[in-house]
Amino acid sequence: MRHFLNACRNSCDGFLALLHERAFCQELLLLCVALPAAMLKGGLPALLAVLPWGLLVLAAEALNTGIEKTVDLVTSEWKPLAKTAKDAGSFACGAAIAAFIIVCVRTLLF
């Protein structure tokens, strides 16, 4: 049980830290707009269609932020491998956002 409580505390700390990241806040705001819109459009089924994809966007952004912070901690020099790591994290966010937008358009417009 102690491990579970520590994991919950660490998750809360991570969420609070991510609230200082502009991209995370923008994506969180997008989710906060999409969820009520889905609920109004199609009720619980629409909400349940949109929610997992929005959470995927937030998870991708959290991982991307972790990659960026780790790379910045390891080196302040420009290195090709560091750029690749940051670019791959950025691509993951972009792909998750694209999937979220596709689901939102399908759910909210059709």
SULKA-V117784 format. One record per helix or strand of 3 or more residues. SS is the DSSP state (h for helix, s for strand). FROM is the first residue (numbers start at 1). TO is the last residue. If there is no record, write none. Layout:
ss from to
SS FROM TO
SS FROM TO
//
This chain:
ss from to
h 2 18
h 22 74
h 80 109
//
